[in-house]
Amino acid sequence: MTGNRTRKKHRARKRQSRSGWLSLLLLVLFLAGPGFAQESGLPSPLRQEDVIRYALEHRQEIVAARARTLAAEQRPKIVSTLEDPMVMPSVDHLPFMLQGVDASVMVEQKFPLSGILQQRRRASELDARRIRAMATTTGQDVALSALGAFLMLRERRETLRIVLEQIALARSLVGAAAARYGAGTGGQPEVLRAEVEVARLEGFSRALVEEVSGAEAMLNASLGRAVDTPVPPTVPVLPELEPEAWAKVHETTLRGLPELKVGRAEVDRAGAEIPVMKSMYLPMALVRTGPAYTMTDGWGWMLTVGISVPIWQGKYAAGVREAEAMQDMARSDLAAMTRMAEGEAATARNLVLAARQRLFALRDDVLPRARQTIEPSLASYAAGVLPLVAVIDAAQALWSLELDLVLAEYDLGLAWARLQRAQGLLNAGGQP
C-alpha cells in the first residue's frame, strides 16, 4: 500500500515537473520580444504614439493619398490656362503650271470673353482642398486601425501573462493537495482535480501563444510591415483622464473632423461650379493672324477675328440648374454628415465614461477583494478546514476577474481611440 502511494506521488511530481518546463517555455516565448527589438525597426518598448507615427509614415494608403493630393493640386493651373495656339501653314492657290503660289501661315488663338478660366481655377482649388481633407481622413482611418491592432496585441499578451500566473497558483494547489494526500488527510481525487485545473490552464496558454502571434501579425500588417517581423514589448495604455465636457468635444468635432472638412469643401466646390456654368452664356473670341504671300501682290499680312454665338440657351440654363442642384445636394449631405458626426462623438464620449467606471470598479474594488480570499483559502485547505473545490472556486473567480480587468483596459483604450477619431485627432497623435 505504501509503495503504491509512493509511485502515485512520484507520477504526480513528474507531471508537475513537465508542467513547470512547459510554463517556463511559454514564459520565454512571451518575453522574447525585447531580444528582437533591434531587428523590428520599432522603438522598444512600443508606445501608442509610436504606432500612430509609424503607420502614418509607412502605410501605402497614405502614400497613395498624398499622390492623389499632389495630382489634384496641379489641376488649377491646367484648367486656368488658355488653349494652345494653332499654327496653320496653308497653300491657298497653286497653279497647275507651277508658275507661282499663294500661301499663308496663320496662328489661331481662342480667348474666352468671360472670367471662366479664373472660375475654373477656383473650382479646381476647392476640389484640391476636398481631396486634401480626404487624405487626412485616410490618415485617421489608418491610425485607428493600427491603434486597434496595438491594443489587441497588448490585451492578448496581458492575458497570456495572467494565465501563466494562474498556472503557478494552480500548481501550488497541486502541491497542497499532494501534501495532504501524502499525509493521509486528503484523497487522490483532490490531486487529480488540481492537476486537471493545471492542464486546463496550460492548454489555454498554448492557444494564447498562437493568438499572440496572430495579434502581432495583424499589428505588423496595420503598420505596413511584413507580418512575421518581431514586435517589441508594449507599454500599458491606461488613459484614465475623464473626457472633456460635451460642449468642448462638440466644438472640436465640428472644427477638426476631416469628413466635415471634406463636406464643406464639396459645398464650396459645387458653389464654384455655378459661375462656371453661367459663363457659358458669354461667347468665345477667336483671333487668326499671320503672314501671307500672293503671286500678284507679294508678301502681306492676314487677320481674322471671330466670335462664337451661344444660341443654345436651354443647354446653358440646364447646366446652371445642374450646378445649383449639386450645391443643394452637397449642403444636405454636409448637414446629414454633421448630425451623424455629433452622434458618433457623443456616443464615443459616453462609452469612454462607461469603460472608465467598469475599469475602476474592477481594479480598485472587486479585484482586491478577490485576491484577499486566495491565501486564506489555501491556508484553510492545507489545515483541512476547506475542501479543494472551495479553493478552486475562489481561484477561478480571481482568474475570471483578472481577465475581465485586462478586457476592461482594452475596452477603455479602444473607446478613447474611437473618441479621438470622432474628433479628428488621431493622425496628429492626439492623446487623452
LUMGULO-339117 format. One record per residue (C-alpha): residue in three letters; y, z, x. Coordinates in Angstrom, 3 decimals, decimal comma, padded with zeros to 6 digits. Example, Ala and Ser with C-alpha at 12.3 -4.5 7.8 and 13.67 -1.06 7.14 Angstrom:
# residues 2
   rest          y          z          x
    ala   -004,500    007,800    012,300
    ser   -001,060    007,140    013,670
***
This chain:
# residues 432
   rest          y          z          x
    met    000,000    000,000    000,000
    thr    002,348    000,908    002,826
    gly    001,522   -002,341    004,681
    asn    002,218   -004,398    001,587
    arg    005,586   -002,723    001,159
    thr    006,379   -003,325    004,846
    arg    005,571   -007,045    004,506
    lys    007,805   -007,335    001,464
    lys    010,655   -005,610    003,305
    his    010,122   -007,990    006,250
    arg    010,309   -011,033    003,958
    ala    013,478   -009,676    002,351
    arg    015,062   -009,242    005,792
    lys    014,079   -012,825    006,710
    arg    015,670   -014,171    003,543
    gln    018,769   -012,122    004,223
    ser    018,884   -013,445    007,792
    arg    018,644   -017,062    006,592
    ser    021,412   -016,382    004,074
    gly    023,533   -014,906    006,845
    trp    023,142   -018,019    009,005
    leu    023,983   -020,245    006,020
    ser    027,143   -018,310    005,234
    leu    028,147   -018,445    008,887
    leu    027,701   -022,220    008,884
    leu    029,782   -022,571    005,738
    leu    032,484   -020,386    007,245
    val    032,572   -022,539    010,382
    leu    032,907   -025,680    008,251
    phe    035,635   -024,038    006,202
    leu    037,633   -023,001    009,263
    ala    037,061   -026,218    011,206
    gly    040,418   -027,662    010,173
    pro    042,572   -026,140    012,983
    gly    040,394   -027,770    015,643
    phe    041,290   -031,212    014,306
    ala    044,991   -030,569    013,815
    gln    045,978   -032,699    016,767
    glu    043,825   -035,616    015,560
    ser    045,013   -035,564    011,967
    gly    048,614   -036,613    012,591
    leu    049,815   -033,874    010,246
    pro    051,511   -030,592    011,199
    ser    049,313   -027,537    011,263
    pro    049,492   -025,553    009,094
    leu    050,291   -028,131    006,425
    arg    053,135   -027,253    004,067
    gln    054,247   -028,647    000,746
    glu    057,381   -030,278    002,158
    asp    055,285   -031,874    004,936
    val    053,064   -033,523    002,333
    ile    056,029   -034,968    000,439
    arg    057,725   -036,225    003,588
    tyr    054,572   -037,834    004,980
    ala    053,721   -039,540    001,679
    leu    057,221   -040,991    001,353
    glu    057,009   -042,348    004,892
    his    053,513   -043,856    004,767
    arg    052,555   -044,908    001,231
    gln    052,599   -048,684    000,813
    glu    054,062   -048,323   -002,672
    ile    057,216   -047,005   -001,031
    val    057,285   -049,923    001,406
    ala    056,912   -052,373   -001,482
    ala    059,668   -050,654   -003,485
    arg    062,035   -050,815   -000,512
    ala    061,284   -054,505   -000,023
    arg    061,904   -055,143   -003,730
    thr    065,231   -053,324   -003,473
    leu    066,220   -055,310   -000,397
    ala    065,404   -058,550   -002,196
    ala    067,477   -057,531   -005,229
    glu    070,439   -056,665   -003,014
    gln    070,554   -060,282   -001,779
    arg    070,769   -061,713   -005,278
    pro    074,528   -061,138   -005,942
    lys    075,513   -063,383   -003,055
    ile    073,097   -066,071   -004,213
    val    074,342   -066,265   -007,806
    ser    078,073   -065,980   -006,969
    thr    078,218   -068,962   -004,600
    leu    079,213   -072,474   -005,636
    glu    076,561   -075,139   -005,845
    asp    076,066   -077,093   -002,641
    pro    078,264   -080,196   -002,394
    met    076,520   -083,529   -002,680
    val    077,165   -086,344   -000,181
    met    076,502   -089,772   -001,691
    pro    076,719   -092,874    000,527
    ser    076,917   -095,935   -001,727
    val    076,742   -099,707   -001,321
    asp    078,968   -100,844   -004,171
    his    078,666   -104,587   -003,585
    leu    076,516   -106,555   -001,149
    pro    076,845   -110,372   -001,474
    phe    073,650   -112,392   -001,248
    met    075,202   -114,401    001,570
    leu    075,731   -111,148    003,513
    gln    079,337   -112,062    004,239
    gly    080,609   -108,505    003,824
    val    080,065   -105,335    001,826
    asp    081,851   -102,961   -000,495
    ala    080,749   -099,382    000,375
    ser    081,844   -095,789   -000,035
    val    080,883   -092,259    000,936
    met    081,505   -089,731   -001,814
    val    081,434   -085,943   -001,669
    glu    080,851   -084,274   -005,020
    gln    081,561   -080,620   -005,803
    lys    081,381   -078,756   -009,117
    phe    083,763   -075,886   -009,934
    pro    083,469   -073,570   -012,940
    leu    086,748   -073,160   -014,810
    ser    085,807   -069,595   -015,803
    gly    085,012   -066,404   -013,949
    ile    081,279   -066,925   -014,419
    leu    080,477   -066,616   -010,703
    gln    082,083   -063,205   -010,416
    gln    080,454   -062,144   -013,674
    arg    077,041   -063,237   -012,448
    arg    077,636   -061,333   -009,249
    arg    078,492   -058,215   -011,229
    ala    075,345   -058,556   -013,353
    ser    073,193   -059,011   -010,247
    glu    074,748   -055,975   -008,573
    leu    073,895   -053,879   -011,610
    asp    070,375   -055,270   -011,610
    ala    070,055   -054,307   -007,937
    arg    071,182   -050,804   -008,871
    arg    068,479   -050,691   -011,533
    ile    065,791   -051,766   -009,059
    arg    067,065   -049,218   -006,540
    ala    066,628   -046,495   -009,169
    met    063,140   -047,826   -009,912
    ala    062,319   -047,411   -006,213
    thr    063,415   -043,782   -006,494
    thr    061,075   -043,409   -009,469
    thr    058,243   -044,752   -007,334
    gly    059,057   -042,145   -004,709
    gln    058,962   -039,405   -007,335
    asp    055,536   -040,519   -008,569
    val    054,159   -040,809   -005,038
    ala    055,424   -037,325   -004,170
    leu    053,909   -035,826   -007,339
    ser    050,562   -037,500   -006,661
    ala    050,474   -036,232   -003,078
    leu    051,557   -032,753   -004,083
    gly    048,915   -032,554   -006,806
    ala    046,222   -033,528   -004,280
    phe    047,577   -030,933   -001,846
    leu    047,408   -028,191   -004,472
    met    043,880   -029,238   -005,462
    leu    042,721   -029,058   -001,850
    arg    044,324   -025,640   -001,495
    glu    042,554   -024,460   -004,658
    arg    039,135   -025,738   -003,515
    arg    039,484   -024,189   -000,064
    glu    040,579   -020,864   -001,509
    thr    037,679   -020,941   -003,954
    leu    035,268   -021,513   -001,071
    arg    036,794   -018,636    000,880
    ile    036,389   -016,287   -002,089
    val    032,806   -017,404   -002,668
    leu    031,990   -016,641    000,978
    glu    033,414   -013,165    000,475
    gln    031,351   -012,836   -002,682
    ile    028,215   -013,757   -000,729
    ala    028,941   -010,934    001,731
    leu    029,333   -008,490   -001,146
    ala    026,165   -009,761   -002,840
    arg    024,306   -009,362    000,419
    ser    025,406   -005,729    000,563
    leu    023,829   -005,347   -002,869
    val    020,598   -006,757   -001,441
    gly    020,800   -004,229    001,389
    ala    021,385   -001,348   -001,013
    ala    018,532   -002,482   -003,263
    ala    016,216   -002,873   -000,264
    ala    017,187    000,613    000,975
    arg    016,369    002,155   -002,385
    tyr    013,130    000,213   -002,547
    gly    012,187    001,403    000,925
    ala    012,997    004,984   -000,027
    gly    010,849    004,703   -003,128
    thr    013,784    005,280   -005,506
    gly    014,093    001,653   -006,605
    gly    011,822   -001,183   -007,557
    gln    011,182   -004,613   -006,093
    pro    012,699   -006,384   -009,155
    glu    016,054   -004,946   -008,185
    val    015,791   -006,519   -004,714
    leu    014,786   -009,820   -006,241
    arg    017,644   -009,649   -008,766
    ala    020,154   -009,053   -005,976
    glu    018,658   -011,906   -003,946
    val    018,969   -014,208   -006,965
    glu    022,688   -013,429   -007,046
    val    022,986   -014,277   -003,346
    ala    021,081   -017,530   -003,854
    arg    023,269   -018,459   -006,819
    leu    026,455   -017,946   -004,816
    glu    025,084   -019,812   -001,802
    gly    024,233   -022,797   -003,995
    phe    027,748   -022,660   -005,407
    ser    029,206   -022,523   -001,892
    arg    027,216   -025,570   -000,760
    ala    028,590   -027,551   -003,702
    leu    032,090   -026,319   -002,893
    val    031,824   -027,678    000,659
    glu    031,373   -031,154   -000,819
    glu    034,197   -030,576   -003,286
    val    036,496   -029,573   -000,421
    ser    035,561   -032,817    001,361
    gly    036,365   -034,752   -001,808
    ala    039,715   -032,990   -002,160
    glu    040,520   -033,807    001,471
    ala    039,688   -037,471    000,842
    met    041,960   -037,528   -002,216
    leu    044,825   -035,937   -000,265
    asn    044,377   -038,448    002,547
    ala    044,465   -041,324    000,051
    ser    047,591   -039,943   -001,615
    leu    049,231   -039,745    001,824
    gly    048,308   -043,313    002,731
    arg    045,767   -042,275    005,385
    ala    042,128   -043,067    005,995
    val    040,090   -040,927    003,620
    asp    037,877   -039,491    006,394
    thr    040,796   -038,212    008,503
    pro    040,654   -034,441    009,145
    val    043,139   -032,339    007,187
    pro    044,627   -029,209    008,832
    pro    044,778   -025,812    007,122
    thr    047,268   -025,460    004,303
    val    049,937   -022,828    003,781
    pro    049,843   -020,922    000,481
    val    052,344   -022,210   -002,061
    leu    053,480   -019,459   -004,412
    pro    056,881   -020,360   -005,883
    glu    057,382   -017,071   -007,684
    leu    061,076   -017,514   -008,445
    glu    061,936   -017,786   -012,095
    pro    063,153   -021,276   -013,028
    glu    066,821   -021,780   -013,752
    ala    068,227   -021,383   -017,242
    trp    067,617   -024,267   -019,589
    ala    071,267   -025,357   -019,516
    lys    071,079   -025,855   -015,736
    val    067,693   -027,581   -015,900
    his    069,023   -029,851   -018,651
    glu    072,094   -030,771   -016,633
    thr    070,016   -031,531   -013,528
    thr    067,604   -033,650   -015,547
    leu    070,301   -035,796   -017,103
    arg    072,046   -036,235   -013,774
    gly    069,147   -036,717   -011,393
    leu    066,148   -038,153   -013,219
    pro    065,672   -041,689   -011,824
    glu    064,243   -043,050   -015,073
    leu    067,559   -042,247   -016,769
    lys    069,420   -043,915   -013,918
    val    067,267   -046,979   -014,496
    gly    068,108   -046,868   -018,201
    arg    071,838   -046,540   -017,594
    ala    071,771   -049,390   -015,090
    glu    069,887   -051,500   -017,625
    val    072,584   -050,856   -020,246
    asp    075,315   -051,820   -017,785
    arg    073,449   -054,918   -016,631
    ala    072,872   -056,046   -020,220
    gly    076,565   -055,494   -020,897
    ala    077,498   -057,591   -017,872
    glu    075,470   -060,487   -019,274
    ile    077,765   -060,742   -022,309
    pro    080,829   -062,098   -020,429
    val    078,480   -064,410   -018,523
    met    077,335   -065,968   -021,768
    lys    080,891   -066,112   -023,121
    ser    081,923   -068,031   -020,018
    met    079,604   -070,813   -021,110
    tyr    082,221   -071,788   -023,701
    leu    084,519   -072,937   -020,897
    pro    083,994   -076,301   -019,193
    met    082,829   -077,104   -015,675
    ala    085,036   -079,271   -013,433
    leu    083,743   -081,951   -011,106
    val    085,559   -083,469   -008,138
    arg    084,204   -086,505   -006,327
    thr    086,097   -087,973   -003,403
    gly    085,612   -089,859   -000,141
    pro    086,438   -092,958    001,908
    ala    085,644   -096,472    000,608
    tyr    085,636   -099,966    002,124
    thr    086,006   -103,278    000,315
    met    085,846   -106,802    001,614
    thr    089,198   -107,644    000,042
    asp    091,303   -104,576    000,769
    gly    089,502   -102,902    003,689
    trp    089,479   -099,125    004,011
    gly    090,743   -096,824    001,283
    trp    090,084   -093,554   -000,494
    met    088,380   -092,817   -003,802
    leu    088,846   -089,824   -006,092
    thr    087,071   -088,965   -009,315
    val    087,810   -085,893   -011,422
    gly    085,574   -084,942   -014,331
    ile    085,164   -082,091   -016,758
    ser    082,214   -081,089   -018,902
    val    082,577   -080,938   -022,655
    pro    080,847   -077,855   -024,128
    ile    080,257   -079,256   -027,594
    trp    077,070   -077,323   -028,429
    gln    078,878   -074,214   -029,640
    gly    075,881   -072,930   -031,572
    lys    073,862   -072,689   -028,373
    tyr    076,561   -070,669   -026,617
    ala    077,062   -068,403   -029,628
    ala    073,326   -067,728   -029,714
    gly    073,427   -066,825   -026,018
    val    076,214   -064,299   -026,658
    arg    074,349   -062,767   -029,589
    glu    071,216   -062,543   -027,475
    ala    073,087   -060,699   -024,717
    glu    074,639   -058,310   -027,231
    ala    071,232   -057,611   -028,779
    met    069,773   -056,939   -025,349
    gln    072,516   -054,406   -024,701
    asp    071,832   -052,696   -028,040
    met    068,138   -052,549   -027,167
    ala    068,909   -051,074   -023,735
    arg    071,117   -048,415   -025,330
    ser    068,381   -047,471   -027,793
    asp    065,804   -047,346   -025,010
    leu    068,093   -045,085   -022,987
    ala    068,617   -042,747   -025,945
    ala    064,860   -042,517   -026,548
    met    064,195   -042,027   -022,855
    thr    066,815   -039,265   -022,660
    arg    065,242   -037,403   -025,563
    met    061,782   -037,639   -024,016
    ala    063,124   -036,535   -020,624
    glu    064,707   -033,474   -022,231
    gly    061,423   -032,636   -023,940
    glu    059,391   -033,040   -020,741
    ala    061,809   -030,901   -018,747
    ala    061,828   -028,159   -021,400
    thr    058,019   -028,214   -021,612
    ala    057,654   -028,115   -017,829
    arg    060,029   -025,151   -017,575
    asn    058,111   -023,190   -020,215
    leu    054,815   -023,979   -018,511
    val    056,216   -022,539   -015,289
    leu    057,195   -019,364   -017,128
    ala    053,721   -019,112   -018,699
    ala    051,960   -019,728   -015,373
    arg    054,083   -017,035   -013,697
    gln    053,143   -014,475   -016,334
    arg    049,457   -015,329   -016,037
    leu    049,547   -015,102   -012,250
    phe    051,447   -011,817   -012,150
    ala    049,152   -010,210   -014,720
    leu    046,035   -011,175   -012,760
    arg    047,360   -010,389   -009,303
    asp    049,332   -007,213   -009,972
    asp    047,411   -005,546   -012,770
    val    043,981   -006,878   -013,693
    leu    042,508   -007,742   -010,290
    pro    043,442   -004,434   -008,542
    arg    041,682   -002,535   -011,338
    ala    038,566   -004,677   -010,977
    arg    038,485   -004,150   -007,211
    gln    038,659   -000,402   -007,640
    thr    035,348   -000,432   -009,538
    ile    033,230   -002,065   -006,814
    glu    032,929    000,690   -004,186
    pro    032,300    003,482   -006,731
    ser    029,689    001,290   -008,405
    leu    027,918    000,637   -005,109
    ala    028,022    004,322   -004,236
    ser    026,722    005,283   -007,659
    tyr    023,902    002,751   -007,388
    ala    022,950    003,985   -003,914
    ala    022,873    007,531   -005,312
    gly    020,670    006,409   -008,172
    val    023,268    007,087   -010,868
    leu    023,872    003,476   -011,979
    pro    021,351    000,681   -012,479
    leu    021,680   -002,501   -010,411
    val    022,621   -004,584   -013,441
    ala    025,764   -002,469   -013,929
    val    026,815   -003,071   -010,328
    ile    026,170   -006,821   -010,619
    asp    028,164   -006,953   -013,854
    ala    031,098   -005,250   -012,132
    ala    030,813   -007,597   -009,143
    gln    030,629   -010,694   -011,347
    ala    033,675   -009,537   -013,291
    leu    035,562   -009,155   -009,998
    trp    034,435   -012,573   -008,770
    ser    035,463   -014,232   -012,017
    leu    038,911   -012,651   -011,824
    glu    039,358   -013,704   -008,207
    leu    038,545   -017,285   -009,138
    asp    040,928   -017,003   -012,094
    leu    043,649   -015,906   -009,671
    val    043,081   -018,954   -007,468
    leu    043,263   -021,185   -010,523
    ala    046,424   -019,403   -011,694
    glu    048,039   -020,062   -008,298
    tyr    047,088   -023,727   -008,616
    asp    048,469   -023,907   -012,161
    leu    051,757   -022,337   -011,085
    gly    052,151   -024,694   -008,127
    leu    051,385   -027,726   -010,298
    ala    053,728   -026,514   -013,058
    trp    056,537   -026,191   -010,526
    ala    055,797   -029,662   -009,150
    arg    055,993   -031,149   -012,638
    leu    059,232   -029,310   -013,338
    gln    060,713   -030,697   -010,123
    arg    059,502   -034,157   -011,105
    ala    061,052   -033,785   -014,564
    gln    064,397   -033,118   -012,870
    gly    064,090   -035,911   -010,316
    leu    063,959   -033,585   -007,307
    leu    060,561   -034,233   -005,745
    asn    061,334   -037,159   -003,474
    ala    064,186   -035,159   -001,959
    gly    061,760   -032,368   -001,157
    gly    063,306   -030,188   -003,833
    gln    061,632   -026,797   -003,892
    pro    061,953   -023,839   -006,221
***
